[in-house]
Amino acid sequence: MTASASASPARLRFPLLARILVWLGLNLALLAGVLFFVFQAQFQLGLDTLLAGRAGDRIQALSEVISGALRNQPASAWDEIVQNFSAAYKVPLALFSHDGTQLAGPPVSLPPEVLARVMERRGPGEGLGRGPPPGRGPRRGAVEAEPVRTRFSLHTSDPSRYWVGVRLPLPDPDVNRPWPVTLLIISDSLHAGGLFLDLRPWLFVALGALVFTVLFWLPLVRGVTRSLSQLTHATEQIAGGHFEVRVNSRRADELGRLAQSVNRMADRLAGFVHGQKRFLGDIAHELCSPLARMQMAVGILEQQGDPRLKASLEDLREEVEHMSSLVNELLLFSKAGLAPKTVALEPVPLAAVARRVLERENLGPGQAEIQIAEDLHVLAQPELLTRALANLVRNAVRYAGPAGPVRLHAVAGPEEVRVVVADRGPGVPASELEKIFDPFYRGEPSRSRETGGIGLGLAIVKSCVEACGGGVSAANAQPTGLEVTLRLKPAPAPPA
């Protein structure tokens, strides 16, 4: 595998950090461009943008409505009209004459720059800005001044306020001719009740930018998270002993290199574990023949030997039997671990298997309880499932038999069947629950024959259940006891 990987043409590496930074830069550049054009359209000339676009249309419409209402009323009623409009739009409105005299609205002290705009005149020497007399044009030889702007906007500080002025040609109350007055719209913010700045377009722009950002980043983020999720799932499977798992390694960045490393690690671990189990199986198989000959020789010596050696021969026979039991356990463990992944699975009646296990272990009604439905079937290999349940029952009787009966019960679900073997013994320390299925693991520091087996019983259980496509876990029961759960796939009952 290593040689083929090195022989393949090198692909261009694009680091994940560089990809994220480039993507972020593009995102910010596009958003900045969009916001720039939107801002330019809304605020083309600084605060003068308040007089253009939709805001200018709203201000012009308001000024025309107020102008129409004032034109039909005497000057004495103007204050009430302006106050009513102020209350309706929730923004202060004030009416000033060309000389800076306030005509209507709440009392307002005008800053100098605002007062200067209010008092702008149409030309030099035209009195108080009322314009030339009717029927006469400008004086001959007079210098033409810039026409006074019909609308203006200012921002003042101490306190911060925004001012928009609109010229209203109202009739002079003294003479029948136009009288230039200024309607001031005053606000502490750019919102001004929606007159100056309508927030709805900005909200739509922000929402659009947010949606665009999510859609823009979604391919990259989704690709990264999907790869990380696959890597996490693969490493969890490898940690559980499923070395056949593989990860998509086609990415040309750090995640792709990590996926390749995980795949190589799974291959190496699978080779190590498979070789270890095969080695154990081969050693155990080679030991069977000499052990059988030793048992035969011990039997002959017991029959024909000196009676004074009977006690020593009995001890020797026990040692040989213990070695034979150890070798048998090693054979069972290696065979279960080397079982092909395509082992033939079939519907197995769970209750019948449980009863057969209890009969084989010589457990009576007071020593074990079965709570499994008769029609409950699981997908398994019968011999492997029987061996797993037998090891669990034997383990429970060995460590917790005097504390109470061993209980076997099953809970059927749509996706899996949970078979629980529970006892009422002292349980296992919480820190060791994940280790009890490791080969040769034992909780006791010593490995004396009196304190238990050789530490392969639960490892055989795990290998048998995984060969059937299931899983196994352990947990301490309350108040005392240990519960070992087998998770198997449900199967329909075979036709009668």
Backbone hydrogen bonds, N-H to C=O, Kabsch-Sander energy under -0.5 kcal/mol:
donor,donor_aa,acceptor,acceptor_aa,energy
5,A,1,M,-2.2
6,S,2,T,-2.2
7,A,3,A,-1.8
8,S,4,S,-1.2
14,F,12,L,-0.5
14,F,252,A,-2.2
19,R,15,P,-2.3
20,I,16,L,-2.5
21,L,17,L,-2.5
22,V,18,A,-2.6
23,W,19,R,-2.4
24,L,20,I,-2.7
25,G,21,L,-2.6
26,L,22,V,-2.5
27,N,23,W,-2.4
28,L,24,L,-2.7
29,A,25,G,-2.5
30,L,26,L,-2.6
31,L,27,N,-2.5
32,A,28,L,-2.7
33,G,29,A,-2.4
34,V,30,L,-2.5
35,L,31,L,-2.9
36,F,32,A,-2.2
37,F,33,G,-2.1
38,V,34,V,-2.4
39,F,35,L,-2.9
40,Q,36,F,-2.7
41,A,37,F,-2.1
42,Q,38,V,-1.9
43,F,39,F,-3.4
46,G,43,F,-0.6
48,D,45,L,-1.7
49,T,46,G,-1.4
50,L,47,L,-2.1
51,L,48,D,-1.7
52,A,49,T,-1.6
55,A,52,A,-0.6
56,G,52,A,-1.4
57,D,53,G,-1.9
58,R,54,R,-2.4
59,I,55,A,-2.5
60,Q,56,G,-2.7
61,A,57,D,-2.5
62,L,58,R,-2.4
63,S,59,I,-2.5
64,E,60,Q,-2.2
65,V,61,A,-2.1
66,I,62,L,-2.6
67,S,63,S,-2.7
68,G,64,E,-2.5
69,A,65,V,-2.2
70,L,66,I,-2.5
71,R,67,S,-2.4
72,N,68,G,-1.0
73,Q,70,L,-1.6
77,A,74,P,-1.7
78,W,75,A,-1.0
81,I,77,A,-1.8
82,V,78,W,-2.8
83,Q,79,D,-2.5
84,N,80,E,-2.2
85,F,81,I,-2.1
86,S,82,V,-2.2
87,A,83,Q,-2.2
88,A,84,N,-2.2
89,Y,85,F,-2.4
90,K,86,S,-1.0
91,V,86,S,-1.4
94,A,184,L,-2.1
95,L,104,A,-2.4
96,F,182,T,-2.7
97,S,101,T,-3.1
98,H,180,P,-0.5
100,G,97,S,-1.7
103,L,95,L,-3.8
104,A,95,L,-1.5
110,L,108,V,-0.7
115,L,111,P,-2.7
116,A,112,P,-2.5
117,R,113,E,-1.4
118,V,114,V,-2.2
119,M,115,L,-2.0
120,E,117,R,-1.1
126,E,123,G,-0.9
129,G,126,E,-1.6
130,R,126,E,-0.6
131,G,126,E,-0.7
136,R,133,P,-1.8
142,A,139,R,-2.0
152,F,165,G,-2.0
154,L,163,W,-2.6
156,T,161,R,-2.6
161,R,156,T,-2.5
162,Y,187,S,-3.3
163,W,154,L,-3.1
164,V,185,I,-1.9
165,G,152,F,-2.5
166,V,183,L,-2.1
167,R,150,T,-3.1
168,L,181,V,-3.2
170,L,168,L,-1.8
170,L,179,W,-1.5
172,D,177,R,-2.9
177,R,175,V,-1.8
179,W,170,L,-3.7
181,V,168,L,-1.9
181,V,179,W,-0.5
182,T,96,F,-3.2
183,L,166,V,-3.1
184,L,94,A,-3.5
184,L,182,T,-0.6
185,I,164,V,-2.9
186,I,92,P,-2.3
186,I,184,L,-0.5
187,S,162,Y,-2.0
194,G,191,H,-1.5
195,L,192,A,-1.8
196,F,191,H,-0.9
197,L,190,L,-0.9
197,L,191,H,-0.8
198,D,196,F,-0.5
199,L,197,L,-0.7
202,W,198,D,-0.6
203,L,199,L,-2.5
204,F,200,R,-2.5
205,V,201,P,-2.5
206,A,202,W,-2.9
207,L,203,L,-2.8
208,G,204,F,-2.8
209,A,205,V,-2.7
210,L,206,A,-2.5
211,V,207,L,-2.7
212,F,208,G,-2.8
213,T,209,A,-2.7
214,V,210,L,-2.6
215,L,211,V,-2.7
216,F,212,F,-2.5
217,W,213,T,-2.6
218,L,214,V,-1.8
221,V,217,W,-2.8
222,R,218,L,-3.0
223,G,219,P,-2.1
224,V,220,L,-2.4
225,T,221,V,-3.0
226,R,222,R,-2.5
227,S,223,G,-2.0
228,L,224,V,-2.6
229,S,225,T,-2.7
230,Q,226,R,-2.3
231,L,227,S,-2.5
232,T,228,L,-2.7
233,H,229,S,-2.6
234,A,230,Q,-2.5
235,T,231,L,-2.7
236,E,232,T,-2.2
237,Q,233,H,-2.2
238,I,234,A,-2.6
239,A,235,T,-2.5
240,G,236,E,-1.3
241,G,238,I,-1.7
242,H,237,Q,-2.8
243,F,241,G,-1.2
245,V,242,H,-1.0
257,R,253,D,-2.0
258,L,254,E,-2.5
259,A,255,L,-2.3
260,Q,256,G,-2.1
261,S,257,R,-2.2
262,V,258,L,-2.5
263,N,259,A,-2.4
264,R,260,Q,-2.4
265,M,261,S,-2.6
266,A,262,V,-2.5
267,D,263,N,-2.1
268,R,264,R,-2.6
269,L,265,M,-2.9
270,A,266,A,-2.5
271,G,267,D,-2.2
272,F,268,R,-2.6
273,V,269,L,-3.0
274,H,270,A,-2.5
275,G,271,G,-2.4
276,Q,272,F,-2.6
277,K,273,V,-2.6
278,R,274,H,-2.4
279,F,275,G,-2.5
280,L,276,Q,-2.6
281,G,277,K,-2.6
282,D,278,R,-2.8
283,I,279,F,-2.7
284,A,280,L,-2.8
285,H,281,G,-2.6
286,E,282,D,-2.4
287,L,283,I,-1.8
288,C,284,A,-0.9
288,C,285,H,-0.6
289,S,285,H,-0.7
291,L,287,L,-2.0
292,A,288,C,-2.3
293,R,289,S,-2.2
294,M,290,P,-2.4
295,Q,291,L,-2.5
296,M,292,A,-2.1
297,A,293,R,-2.6
298,V,294,M,-2.6
299,G,295,Q,-2.1
300,I,296,M,-2.1
301,L,297,A,-2.5
302,E,298,V,-2.3
303,Q,299,G,-1.4
304,Q,300,I,-2.6
305,G,301,L,-2.4
309,L,306,D,-2.2
310,K,307,P,-1.5
313,L,309,L,-2.7
314,E,310,K,-2.2
315,D,311,A,-1.9
316,L,312,S,-2.3
317,R,313,L,-2.5
318,E,314,E,-2.1
319,E,315,D,-2.1
320,V,316,L,-2.4
321,E,317,R,-2.5
322,H,318,E,-2.3
323,M,319,E,-2.4
324,S,320,V,-2.4
325,S,321,E,-2.5
326,L,322,H,-2.3
327,V,323,M,-2.3
328,N,324,S,-2.3
329,E,325,S,-2.3
330,L,326,L,-2.2
331,L,327,V,-2.3
332,L,328,N,-2.6
333,F,329,E,-2.5
334,S,330,L,-2.5
335,K,331,L,-2.6
336,A,332,L,-2.4
337,G,333,F,-2.2
338,L,334,S,-1.9
339,A,336,A,-0.9
343,V,340,P,-1.2
345,L,343,V,-0.5
346,E,380,A,-2.4
348,V,378,V,-2.8
350,L,348,V,-0.7
350,L,376,L,-2.0
351,A,376,L,-0.5
353,V,349,P,-1.8
354,A,350,L,-2.2
355,R,351,A,-2.2
356,R,352,A,-2.1
357,V,353,V,-2.1
358,L,354,A,-2.1
359,E,355,R,-2.1
360,R,356,R,-2.1
361,E,357,V,-1.9
362,N,359,E,-1.0
363,L,358,L,-2.4
364,G,362,N,-0.5
367,Q,364,G,-1.2
368,A,364,G,-1.1
369,E,406,V,-2.8
371,Q,408,L,-3.3
376,L,373,A,-1.3
377,H,375,D,-0.5
377,H,491,A,-0.5
378,V,348,V,-2.1
379,L,489,K,-3.1
380,A,346,E,-2.2
380,A,378,V,-0.8
385,L,381,Q,-2.6
386,T,382,P,-2.5
387,R,383,E,-2.4
388,A,384,L,-2.3
389,L,385,L,-2.5
390,A,386,T,-2.5
391,N,387,R,-2.2
392,L,388,A,-2.0
393,V,389,L,-2.7
394,R,390,A,-2.6
395,N,391,N,-2.3
396,A,392,L,-2.5
397,V,393,V,-2.5
398,R,394,R,-2.1
399,Y,395,N,-2.0
400,A,396,A,-2.5
401,G,397,V,-1.4
403,A,400,A,-0.8
404,G,400,A,-0.6
404,G,401,G,-1.2
406,V,367,Q,-2.7
407,R,422,A,-2.7
408,L,369,E,-3.3
409,H,407,R,-0.5
409,H,420,V,-2.1
410,A,371,Q,-1.5
411,V,418,R,-2.4
413,G,416,E,-1.7
417,V,488,L,-3.5
418,R,411,V,-2.8
419,V,417,V,-0.7
419,V,486,L,-2.9
420,V,409,H,-3.2
420,V,418,R,-0.6
421,V,484,V,-2.5
422,A,407,R,-2.7
422,A,420,V,-0.6
423,D,482,L,-1.8
432,E,429,P,-2.1
433,L,430,A,-1.0
435,K,432,E,-1.0
436,I,432,E,-1.1
438,D,435,K,-2.3
440,F,455,G,-1.7
441,Y,438,D,-1.6
441,Y,455,G,-0.9
451,T,448,S,-0.7
452,G,449,R,-0.7
460,I,456,L,-2.4
461,V,457,G,-1.7
462,K,458,L,-2.3
463,S,459,A,-2.2
464,C,460,I,-2.6
465,V,461,V,-2.5
466,E,462,K,-2.5
467,A,463,S,-1.9
468,C,464,C,-0.9
468,C,465,V,-0.6
469,G,466,E,-1.6
470,G,465,V,-2.3
471,G,487,R,-1.7
473,S,485,T,-1.8
475,A,483,E,-2.2
477,A,481,G,-2.3
481,G,425,G,-0.8
483,E,475,A,-3.0
484,V,421,V,-2.3
484,V,482,L,-0.5
485,T,473,S,-2.8
485,T,483,E,-0.5
486,L,419,V,-3.4
487,R,471,G,-3.1
488,L,417,V,-2.6
488,L,486,L,-0.6
489,K,379,L,-0.5
491,A,377,H,-1.9
